[in-house]
């Protein structure tokens, strides 16, 4: 343990000195105000058109129901609309505004919409070249000549990576709340949010639905985002070990994440796609009651699938790193 701490500190400082985390913060500082401004405009437009949020929900439900009668809309989209109608009606019946204009609600929405693509890309900015980048610069040779077991070196990189993934999730939530709160106010922590919707085909089972305060919902949401982000980080570490080129490892993981996101919206009839890691990244959908990409997928299934991918990635990473001739 005495030798591990200096290694972890060294890997943490190396990531910090690359200034990738600064880039992540800069991206958040640029994009969050843009999204906030868009929400401000939407809120202003809703105030003009609707005197009460209930009227807005009624109008949204009517629009969805009218769309269901159209023959031009694919059946998959109709399924989403049918589920959305039932959930909006549940909020309306219980007199809860699901889109309350406040900083906490904006933060919840921002994190929920970012889990499948935005967070993975932020993680890849740090994780994709942890090993391949050192091969390109030659620093891996100096590191491996030290009297330290190889698995300890890779483990220290994993610990440092875990730290930065956690920082990305926490920092994004804090910045989102601080920036959006300046426009919408810093209220909404105790607002009830309904969770526990169970999807059966095109119907919603509300037998297990219960209200939780929004602060607790965001904590649960953040935990699921962290699991998804760590799975991407571990797989990126594996690719970084397998591929010597830093640029190639980054492109490979970006292509996998983006392709998986596209596949999630097109794979409803391909049941085997549910075993791909990228199709299971959007864990927060299970909290909000959104339908899964493929019928039959559940939170437990997605967690087990991501865990299997992560464990497989760790086995490959440590197996290759400890035995491969990395110096050449």
MILUMTOR-728974 format. One record per residue (C-alpha): x, y, z; chain; residue in three letters. Coordinates in nm, 4 decimals, padded with zeros to 6 digits. Layout:
% residues N
+----------+----------+----------+----+-----+
:       px :       py :       pz : ch :  aa :
+----------+----------+----------+----+-----+
:        X :        Y :        Z :  A : ALA :
...
+----------+----------+----------+----+-----+
***
This chain:
% residues 328
+----------+----------+----------+----+-----+
:       px :       py :       pz : ch :  aa :
+----------+----------+----------+----+-----+
:  00.0000 :  00.0000 :  00.0000 :  A : UNK :
:  00.2922 :  00.2342 :  00.0728 :  A : UNK :
:  00.4037 :  00.1982 : -00.2888 :  A : UNK :
:  00.0526 :  00.2267 : -00.4314 :  A : UNK :
: -00.0220 :  00.5737 : -00.2955 :  A : UNK :
:  00.2727 :  00.7439 : -00.4745 :  A : UNK :
:  00.1732 :  00.5648 : -00.7958 :  A : UNK :
: -00.1872 :  00.6847 : -00.7667 :  A : UNK :
: -00.0723 :  01.0387 : -00.6887 :  A : UNK :
:  00.1611 :  01.0280 : -00.9877 :  A : UNK :
: -00.1139 :  00.9095 : -01.2260 :  A : UNK :
: -00.3567 :  01.1682 : -01.0890 :  A : UNK :
: -00.1055 :  01.4485 : -01.1454 :  A : UNK :
: -00.0258 :  01.3248 : -01.4970 :  A : UNK :
: -00.3914 :  01.3434 : -01.5954 :  A : UNK :
: -00.4182 :  01.6868 : -01.4330 :  A : UNK :
: -00.1114 :  01.8185 : -01.6173 :  A : UNK :
: -00.2566 :  01.7091 : -01.9512 :  A : UNK :
: -00.5269 :  01.9686 : -01.8805 :  A : UNK :
: -00.7976 :  01.7401 : -02.0176 :  A : UNK :
: -01.0122 :  01.8076 : -01.7121 :  A : UNK :
: -00.9836 :  02.1812 : -01.7804 :  A : UNK :
: -01.1186 :  02.1130 : -02.1290 :  A : UNK :
: -01.4112 :  01.9205 : -01.9799 :  A : UNK :
: -01.4938 :  02.2124 : -01.7493 :  A : UNK :
: -01.4628 :  02.4577 : -02.0393 :  A : UNK :
: -01.7022 :  02.2504 : -02.2505 :  A : UNK :
: -01.9528 :  02.2487 : -01.9637 :  A : UNK :
: -01.9153 :  02.6237 : -01.9111 :  A : UNK :
: -01.9904 :  02.6833 : -02.2786 :  A : UNK :
: -02.2740 :  02.4369 : -02.3339 :  A : UNK :
: -02.4717 :  02.4673 : -02.0100 :  A : UNK :
: -02.5445 :  02.8415 : -02.0596 :  A : UNK :
: -02.6585 :  02.7637 : -02.4146 :  A : UNK :
: -02.8972 :  02.4939 : -02.2916 :  A : UNK :
: -03.0139 :  02.7236 : -02.0117 :  A : UNK :
: -03.0882 :  03.0032 : -02.2581 :  A : UNK :
: -03.2888 :  02.7593 : -02.4707 :  A : UNK :
: -03.4909 :  02.6567 : -02.1644 :  A : UNK :
: -03.5494 :  03.0222 : -02.0741 :  A : UNK :
: -03.6966 :  03.0822 : -02.4196 :  A : UNK :
: -03.9141 :  02.7720 : -02.3890 :  A : UNK :
: -04.0384 :  02.8854 : -02.0471 :  A : UNK :
: -04.1185 :  03.2338 : -02.1809 :  A : UNK :
: -04.3065 :  03.0836 : -02.4742 :  A : UNK :
: -04.5062 :  02.8572 : -02.2434 :  A : UNK :
: -04.6031 :  03.1554 : -02.0263 :  A : UNK :
: -04.7393 :  03.3340 : -02.3305 :  A : UNK :
: -04.9372 :  03.0360 : -02.4559 :  A : UNK :
: -05.0460 :  02.8775 : -02.1287 :  A : UNK :
: -05.1637 :  03.0512 : -01.8145 :  A : UNK :
: -05.1225 :  02.7320 : -01.6144 :  A : UNK :
: -04.8865 :  02.4345 : -01.6433 :  A : UNK :
: -05.1870 :  02.2000 : -01.6350 :  A : UNK :
: -05.3126 :  02.3456 : -01.9612 :  A : UNK :
: -04.9710 :  02.2824 : -02.1097 :  A : UNK :
: -04.9801 :  01.9157 : -02.0064 :  A : UNK :
: -05.3323 :  01.8773 : -02.1434 :  A : UNK :
: -05.2215 :  02.0256 : -02.4751 :  A : UNK :
: -04.9172 :  01.7967 : -02.4856 :  A : UNK :
: -05.1344 :  01.4923 : -02.4158 :  A : UNK :
: -05.3767 :  01.5944 : -02.6913 :  A : UNK :
: -05.0904 :  01.6421 : -02.9381 :  A : UNK :
: -04.9552 :  01.2968 : -02.8620 :  A : UNK :
: -05.2984 :  01.1372 : -02.8948 :  A : UNK :
: -05.3547 :  01.3075 : -03.2294 :  A : UNK :
: -05.0176 :  01.1819 : -03.3495 :  A : UNK :
: -05.1172 :  00.8252 : -03.2600 :  A : UNK :
: -05.3963 :  00.8362 : -03.5172 :  A : UNK :
: -05.1532 :  00.9171 : -03.7994 :  A : UNK :
: -05.0547 :  00.6297 : -04.0269 :  A : UNK :
: -04.7266 :  00.8007 : -04.1164 :  A : UNK :
: -04.5767 :  00.7568 : -03.7691 :  A : UNK :
: -04.3824 :  00.4291 : -03.7188 :  A : UNK :
: -04.5125 :  00.1830 : -03.4604 :  A : UNK :
: -04.2032 :  00.2281 : -03.2421 :  A : UNK :
: -04.2699 :  00.6013 : -03.2135 :  A : UNK :
: -04.6370 :  00.5334 : -03.1383 :  A : UNK :
: -04.5271 :  00.3094 : -02.8536 :  A : UNK :
: -04.3217 :  00.5931 : -02.7056 :  A : UNK :
: -04.6140 :  00.8331 : -02.7424 :  A : UNK :
: -04.8616 :  00.5951 : -02.5768 :  A : UNK :
: -04.6302 :  00.5558 : -02.2773 :  A : UNK :
: -04.5697 :  00.9316 : -02.2581 :  A : UNK :
: -04.9452 :  00.9996 : -02.2587 :  A : UNK :
: -05.0017 :  00.7643 : -01.9650 :  A : UNK :
: -04.7142 :  00.9140 : -01.7643 :  A : UNK :
: -04.8192 :  01.2755 : -01.8294 :  A : UNK :
: -05.1727 :  01.1876 : -01.7289 :  A : UNK :
: -05.0381 :  01.0397 : -01.4041 :  A : UNK :
: -04.8584 :  01.3668 : -01.3226 :  A : UNK :
: -05.1726 :  01.5625 : -01.4117 :  A : UNK :
: -05.3939 :  01.3454 : -01.1926 :  A : UNK :
: -05.1577 :  01.3922 : -00.8983 :  A : UNK :
: -05.1247 :  01.7694 : -00.9531 :  A : UNK :
: -04.7436 :  01.7658 : -00.9981 :  A : UNK :
: -04.5665 :  01.9727 : -01.2630 :  A : UNK :
: -04.2941 :  01.7481 : -01.4147 :  A : UNK :
: -04.1308 :  02.0497 : -01.5842 :  A : UNK :
: -04.1201 :  02.2973 : -01.2986 :  A : UNK :
: -03.8938 :  02.5871 : -01.4054 :  A : UNK :
: -03.6199 :  02.5837 : -01.1410 :  A : UNK :
: -03.2488 :  02.5117 : -01.1191 :  A : UNK :
: -03.2853 :  02.1645 : -00.9701 :  A : UNK :
: -03.5320 :  02.0477 : -01.2365 :  A : UNK :
: -03.3042 :  02.1822 : -01.5103 :  A : UNK :
: -03.0091 :  01.9937 : -01.3570 :  A : UNK :
: -03.2126 :  01.6729 : -01.3463 :  A : UNK :
: -03.3137 :  01.7118 : -01.7109 :  A : UNK :
: -02.9628 :  01.8025 : -01.8246 :  A : UNK :
: -02.8050 :  01.4996 : -01.6569 :  A : UNK :
: -03.0806 :  01.2674 : -01.7776 :  A : UNK :
: -03.0394 :  01.3730 : -02.1410 :  A : UNK :
: -02.6577 :  01.3550 : -02.1266 :  A : UNK :
: -02.6058 :  01.0027 : -01.9940 :  A : UNK :
: -02.5913 :  00.8054 : -02.3190 :  A : UNK :
: -02.3628 :  01.0302 : -02.5267 :  A : UNK :
: -02.2445 :  01.3525 : -02.3619 :  A : UNK :
: -02.1011 :  01.1972 : -02.0448 :  A : UNK :
: -01.9257 :  00.9143 : -02.2330 :  A : UNK :
: -01.7590 :  01.1685 : -02.4632 :  A : UNK :
: -01.6419 :  01.3720 : -02.1639 :  A : UNK :
: -01.5011 :  01.0554 : -02.0061 :  A : UNK :
: -01.3267 :  00.9581 : -02.3299 :  A : UNK :
: -01.1473 :  01.2927 : -02.3300 :  A : UNK :
: -00.9570 :  01.1673 : -02.0250 :  A : UNK :
: -00.9615 :  00.7880 : -02.0503 :  A : UNK :
: -00.8893 :  00.7034 : -02.4126 :  A : UNK :
: -00.5109 :  00.7416 : -02.4112 :  A : UNK :
: -00.4005 :  00.6635 : -02.0562 :  A : UNK :
: -00.1700 :  00.3878 : -02.1813 :  A : UNK :
: -00.1445 :  00.4492 : -02.5563 :  A : UNK :
: -00.0578 :  00.8144 : -02.4929 :  A : UNK :
:  00.2418 :  00.7112 : -02.2832 :  A : UNK :
:  00.3512 :  00.4750 : -02.5559 :  A : UNK :
:  00.3440 :  00.7590 : -02.8068 :  A : UNK :
:  00.5563 :  00.9839 : -02.5835 :  A : UNK :
:  00.7832 :  00.7058 : -02.4630 :  A : UNK :
:  00.7190 :  00.7647 : -02.0920 :  A : UNK :
:  00.5845 :  00.4098 : -02.0533 :  A : UNK :
:  00.9403 :  00.2756 : -02.0871 :  A : UNK :
:  01.0608 :  00.4815 : -01.7932 :  A : UNK :
:  00.7583 :  00.3766 : -01.5883 :  A : UNK :
:  00.8042 :  00.0040 : -01.6510 :  A : UNK :
:  01.1745 :  00.0088 : -01.5605 :  A : UNK :
:  01.0837 :  00.0917 : -01.1998 :  A : UNK :
:  01.0812 : -00.2003 : -00.9489 :  A : UNK :
:  00.7010 : -00.2081 : -00.9373 :  A : UNK :
:  00.4711 : -00.4832 : -01.0609 :  A : UNK :
:  00.2893 : -00.3992 : -01.3811 :  A : UNK :
: -00.0548 : -00.4684 : -01.2374 :  A : UNK :
:  00.0070 : -00.2054 : -00.9727 :  A : UNK :
:  00.0901 :  00.0508 : -01.2414 :  A : UNK :
: -00.2315 : -00.0215 : -01.4309 :  A : UNK :
: -00.4318 : -00.0333 : -01.1076 :  A : UNK :
: -00.3045 :  00.3135 : -01.0140 :  A : UNK :
: -00.4222 :  00.4396 : -01.3533 :  A : UNK :
: -00.7635 :  00.2833 : -01.2898 :  A : UNK :
: -00.7943 :  00.4487 : -00.9481 :  A : UNK :
: -00.6973 :  00.7886 : -01.0915 :  A : UNK :
: -00.9445 :  00.7387 : -01.3755 :  A : UNK :
: -01.2208 :  00.6543 : -01.1261 :  A : UNK :
: -01.1463 :  00.9768 : -00.9409 :  A : UNK :
: -01.1774 :  01.1893 : -01.2553 :  A : UNK :
: -01.4948 :  01.0145 : -01.3713 :  A : UNK :
: -01.6481 :  01.0930 : -01.0326 :  A : UNK :
: -01.5309 :  01.4546 : -01.0618 :  A : UNK :
: -01.6900 :  01.4858 : -01.4066 :  A : UNK :
: -02.0297 :  01.3685 : -01.2791 :  A : UNK :
: -02.0188 :  01.5889 : -00.9674 :  A : UNK :
: -01.8808 :  01.8957 : -01.1469 :  A : UNK :
: -02.1385 :  01.8780 : -01.4256 :  A : UNK :
: -02.4209 :  01.8644 : -01.1717 :  A : UNK :
: -02.2838 :  02.1558 : -00.9672 :  A : UNK :
: -02.2187 :  02.3778 : -01.2698 :  A : UNK :
: -02.5585 :  02.2964 : -01.4173 :  A : UNK :
: -02.7312 :  02.3908 : -01.0922 :  A : UNK :
: -02.5311 :  02.7100 : -01.0365 :  A : UNK :
: -02.5702 :  02.8403 : -01.3928 :  A : UNK :
: -02.9360 :  02.7478 : -01.4450 :  A : UNK :
: -03.0269 :  02.8624 : -01.0948 :  A : UNK :
: -02.9183 :  03.2157 : -01.1839 :  A : UNK :
: -03.2077 :  03.2219 : -01.4346 :  A : UNK :
: -03.4684 :  02.9914 : -01.2804 :  A : UNK :
: -03.3893 :  03.0187 : -00.9097 :  A : UNK :
: -03.2215 :  02.7727 : -00.6766 :  A : UNK :
: -03.5407 :  02.6053 : -00.5572 :  A : UNK :
: -03.6967 :  02.2684 : -00.6300 :  A : UNK :
: -03.5043 :  02.0358 : -00.3993 :  A : UNK :
: -03.8171 :  01.9013 : -00.2282 :  A : UNK :
: -04.0391 :  01.8898 : -00.5358 :  A : UNK :
: -04.1840 :  01.5364 : -00.5732 :  A : UNK :
: -04.0753 :  01.3288 : -00.8713 :  A : UNK :
: -04.2543 :  01.0068 : -00.9572 :  A : UNK :
: -04.0480 :  00.6971 : -01.0220 :  A : UNK :
: -04.1250 :  00.3247 : -01.0400 :  A : UNK :
: -04.3099 :  00.3164 : -01.3723 :  A : UNK :
: -04.2995 : -00.0353 : -01.5171 :  A : UNK :
: -04.3286 : -00.0646 : -01.8948 :  A : UNK :
: -04.5176 : -00.3582 : -02.0451 :  A : UNK :
: -04.5144 : -00.3181 : -02.4219 :  A : UNK :
: -04.7125 :  00.0016 : -02.4825 :  A : UNK :
: -04.8735 :  00.0208 : -02.1403 :  A : UNK :
: -04.7496 :  00.1609 : -01.8117 :  A : UNK :
: -04.7970 : -00.0256 : -01.4845 :  A : UNK :
: -04.8200 :  00.2356 : -01.2081 :  A : UNK :
: -04.8622 : -00.0107 : -00.9209 :  A : UNK :
: -04.5075 :  00.0562 : -00.8004 :  A : UNK :
: -04.5007 :  00.4289 : -00.8692 :  A : UNK :
: -04.4030 :  00.6431 : -00.5713 :  A : UNK :
: -04.2913 :  01.0001 : -00.5195 :  A : UNK :
: -03.9406 :  01.0886 : -00.4037 :  A : UNK :
: -03.7998 :  01.4359 : -00.3364 :  A : UNK :
: -03.6064 :  01.5709 : -00.6302 :  A : UNK :
: -03.2765 :  01.5825 : -00.4355 :  A : UNK :
: -03.3000 :  01.2071 : -00.3753 :  A : UNK :
: -03.3943 :  01.1463 : -00.7370 :  A : UNK :
: -03.0841 :  01.3373 : -00.8522 :  A : UNK :
: -02.8648 :  01.1312 : -00.6180 :  A : UNK :
: -03.0030 :  00.8077 : -00.7637 :  A : UNK :
: -02.9663 :  00.9507 : -01.1129 :  A : UNK :
: -02.6041 :  01.0517 : -01.0469 :  A : UNK :
: -02.5232 :  00.7026 : -00.9221 :  A : UNK :
: -02.6575 :  00.5437 : -01.2398 :  A : UNK :
: -02.4697 :  00.7973 : -01.4542 :  A : UNK :
: -02.1514 :  00.7116 : -01.2652 :  A : UNK :
: -02.2006 :  00.3395 : -01.3387 :  A : UNK :
: -02.2486 :  00.4083 : -01.7108 :  A : UNK :
: -01.9519 :  00.6453 : -01.7231 :  A : UNK :
: -01.7228 :  00.4022 : -01.5393 :  A : UNK :
: -01.8139 :  00.1238 : -01.7826 :  A : UNK :
: -01.7119 :  00.3482 : -02.0730 :  A : UNK :
: -01.3941 :  00.4496 : -01.8871 :  A : UNK :
: -01.2906 :  00.0879 : -01.8221 :  A : UNK :
: -01.3517 : -00.0109 : -02.1841 :  A : UNK :
: -01.1553 :  00.2947 : -02.2977 :  A : UNK :
: -00.8682 :  00.1842 : -02.0727 :  A : UNK :
: -00.8817 : -00.1605 : -02.2329 :  A : UNK :
: -00.8684 : -00.0147 : -02.5840 :  A : UNK :
: -00.5811 :  00.2090 : -02.4765 :  A : UNK :
: -00.3896 : -00.1009 : -02.3673 :  A : UNK :
: -00.4675 : -00.2953 : -02.6858 :  A : UNK :
: -00.4044 : -00.0179 : -02.9396 :  A : UNK :
: -00.0664 :  00.1512 : -02.9473 :  A : UNK :
: -00.1787 :  00.4657 : -03.1278 :  A : UNK :
: -00.3322 :  00.7315 : -02.9077 :  A : UNK :
: -00.5418 :  00.8758 : -03.1910 :  A : UNK :
: -00.6659 :  00.5305 : -03.2949 :  A : UNK :
: -00.7758 :  00.4399 : -02.9420 :  A : UNK :
: -00.9714 :  00.7658 : -02.9082 :  A : UNK :
: -01.1412 :  00.7248 : -03.2467 :  A : UNK :
: -01.2253 :  00.3596 : -03.1763 :  A : UNK :
: -01.4071 :  00.4344 : -02.8514 :  A : UNK :
: -01.5814 :  00.7435 : -02.9897 :  A : UNK :
: -01.7073 :  00.5387 : -03.2842 :  A : UNK :
: -01.8324 :  00.2638 : -03.0501 :  A : UNK :
: -02.0220 :  00.5070 : -02.8255 :  A : UNK :
: -02.1750 :  00.7093 : -03.1096 :  A : UNK :
: -02.2685 :  00.3972 : -03.3070 :  A : UNK :
: -02.4261 :  00.2494 : -02.9959 :  A : UNK :
: -02.6330 :  00.5637 : -02.9405 :  A : UNK :
: -02.7611 :  00.5485 : -03.2980 :  A : UNK :
: -02.8263 :  00.1765 : -03.2642 :  A : UNK :
: -03.0331 :  00.2313 : -02.9480 :  A : UNK :
: -03.2949 :  00.4174 : -03.1499 :  A : UNK :
: -03.2972 :  00.1620 : -03.4332 :  A : UNK :
: -03.2567 : -00.1758 : -03.2636 :  A : UNK :
: -03.6075 : -00.2473 : -03.1327 :  A : UNK :
: -03.6441 : -00.5479 : -03.3643 :  A : UNK :
: -03.2878 : -00.6780 : -03.3115 :  A : UNK :
: -03.3099 : -00.8418 : -02.9694 :  A : UNK :
: -02.9446 : -00.9490 : -02.9585 :  A : UNK :
: -02.8431 : -00.5814 : -02.9562 :  A : UNK :
: -02.9492 : -00.5610 : -02.5910 :  A : UNK :
: -02.6213 : -00.7318 : -02.4978 :  A : UNK :
: -02.4124 : -00.4445 : -02.6401 :  A : UNK :
: -02.2780 : -00.2099 : -02.3734 :  A : UNK :
: -02.3745 :  00.1107 : -02.5558 :  A : UNK :
: -02.7404 :  00.0089 : -02.5762 :  A : UNK :
: -02.7488 : -00.0231 : -02.1959 :  A : UNK :
: -02.5829 :  00.3077 : -02.1042 :  A : UNK :
: -02.9027 :  00.5081 : -02.0589 :  A : UNK :
: -02.9786 :  00.3758 : -01.7099 :  A : UNK :
: -03.1675 :  00.6881 : -01.6027 :  A : UNK :
: -03.4515 :  00.5930 : -01.8391 :  A : UNK :
: -03.5522 :  00.3261 : -01.5899 :  A : UNK :
: -03.5926 :  00.5896 : -01.3180 :  A : UNK :
: -03.8082 :  00.8186 : -01.5294 :  A : UNK :
: -04.0111 :  00.5342 : -01.6776 :  A : UNK :
: -03.9043 :  00.5855 : -02.0377 :  A : UNK :
: -03.9360 :  00.2727 : -02.2527 :  A : UNK :
: -03.6127 :  00.0744 : -02.3015 :  A : UNK :
: -03.4629 :  00.0460 : -02.6519 :  A : UNK :
: -03.5661 : -00.3208 : -02.6698 :  A : UNK :
: -03.8699 : -00.4818 : -02.5079 :  A : UNK :
: -03.7856 : -00.6864 : -02.2012 :  A : UNK :
: -03.4839 : -00.4834 : -02.0914 :  A : UNK :
: -03.4870 : -00.3907 : -01.7220 :  A : UNK :
: -03.2624 : -00.1969 : -01.4847 :  A : UNK :
: -03.1244 : -00.5213 : -01.3404 :  A : UNK :
: -03.0509 : -00.6573 : -01.6877 :  A : UNK :
: -02.8688 : -00.3404 : -01.7946 :  A : UNK :
: -02.6654 : -00.3262 : -01.4722 :  A : UNK :
: -02.5610 : -00.6906 : -01.5095 :  A : UNK :
: -02.4742 : -00.6368 : -01.8766 :  A : UNK :
: -02.2611 : -00.3302 : -01.8022 :  A : UNK :
: -02.0941 : -00.5119 : -01.5124 :  A : UNK :
: -02.0080 : -00.8037 : -01.7424 :  A : UNK :
: -01.8555 : -00.5679 : -02.0000 :  A : UNK :
: -01.6596 : -00.3841 : -01.7295 :  A : UNK :
: -01.5265 : -00.7059 : -01.5733 :  A : UNK :
: -01.4328 : -00.8367 : -01.9177 :  A : UNK :
: -01.2560 : -00.5094 : -01.9943 :  A : UNK :
: -01.0578 : -00.5283 : -01.6694 :  A : UNK :
: -00.9563 : -00.8908 : -01.7316 :  A : UNK :
: -00.8329 : -00.8100 : -02.0821 :  A : UNK :
: -00.6584 : -00.4898 : -01.9714 :  A : UNK :
: -00.4643 : -00.6456 : -01.6850 :  A : UNK :
: -00.3984 : -00.9692 : -01.8761 :  A : UNK :
: -00.2482 : -00.7896 : -02.1742 :  A : UNK :
: -00.0662 : -00.5162 : -01.9820 :  A : UNK :
:  00.1117 : -00.7571 : -01.7488 :  A : UNK :
:  00.2276 : -00.9989 : -02.0210 :  A : UNK :
:  00.2582 : -00.8074 : -02.3476 :  A : UNK :
:  00.5906 : -00.6700 : -02.4659 :  A : UNK :
:  00.4840 : -00.3080 : -02.4346 :  A : UNK :
:  00.8340 : -00.1643 : -02.4582 :  A : UNK :
:  00.8632 : -00.2400 : -02.8304 :  A : UNK :
+----------+----------+----------+----+-----+
***
